[in-house]
């Protein structure tokens, strides 16, 4: 006897508690051979009640570890700036602390960077997100001021390192303060070509979110938009198990479990395409992404269609809404005895020919 997939109907909002209770029961009773995976289908969606956005600006040479539209977890690596290496042999003649302020101009056409010596200090009130205009003072002594209209998008502590080469020319390096090897490189230190004075700087996700990326000729902007988990099927828990009456009775006695999805009192096994669709939606099962076919736009609301790619491949359903601008449709499909509305691309559906 092999394990099959079944659906538990549970108290809405208690899905995770039910999963914990089942896992504890399996451990206590030694039911490992009867119970397999327990799944609560969830996806990440943009959290419109908390529009928290983290913006990171990296150089055009930075390596990106994420793609646009990807969901990431807190702590995931997003980008890495290359290590800062010496170009020519010489002597460090200056290593001073600065504040690097980046201003993005109105219309987001370009950005400009200002370096303010820590010795003069940054004027109070400057922060990321603040609007500035040409003439806005940036330093406490009013010697440094902004000369563009825009918005402050980053403020970072850096080291401005000047190396005087053997030819007498000065080479300037702007090194993030946290990566500068201050215990090794001081004024008077002789440096060689390819010597690393600043380690590679990593940018990691401060919270779970969805990535957006914008690239210009000089910089790459990474935006992280906060997301939240959405339960795709509230009140349902999917369980892989070997069915026996004893196992059924044990599961039904667990707190917050109502019953199994059943017909005539007997738990119903999910069809392969039904559980595949669920597992594909949450990334537990891979599927082939087919090449886009020619997109048709002559669909109508209420029309029955066939889904030809994606997690719901081979399902049929009825069109409930059409968005030609986004080239998307909302389709009602029948899964384990209930209708579920899914959003699909027009390229993922085709007409049913009678």
Buried (B, 14 or more C-beta within 10 A) or exposed (E): EEBBBBBBBBEEEBBEBBBEBBEEBBEEEEBEEBBBEBBBBBEBEBBEEEEEEBBBBBEEEBEBBBEEEBBBEEEBBBBBBBBBBBEBBBBBEEBBEBBBBBBBEEEEEBBEBBBBBBEBEBBEEBEEEEEBEEEBBBBEEEEBBBEBBBBBBBBBEBBBBBBBBEEEEEBEBBBBBEBBBEEEBEEEBEBEEEBBBBBBBEBBBBBBBBBBBEEBEEBBBBBBBBBBEEBBBEBBBBBBBBBEEEBBEBBEEBEBBEBBBBEEEEBBBBEEEBBBBBBBBBEEEEEEEEEEEEEEEEBEEEBEBBBBBBBBBEBBBBBBEBEEEEEBBBBBBEBBEEEBEBEBBBBBBBEEEE
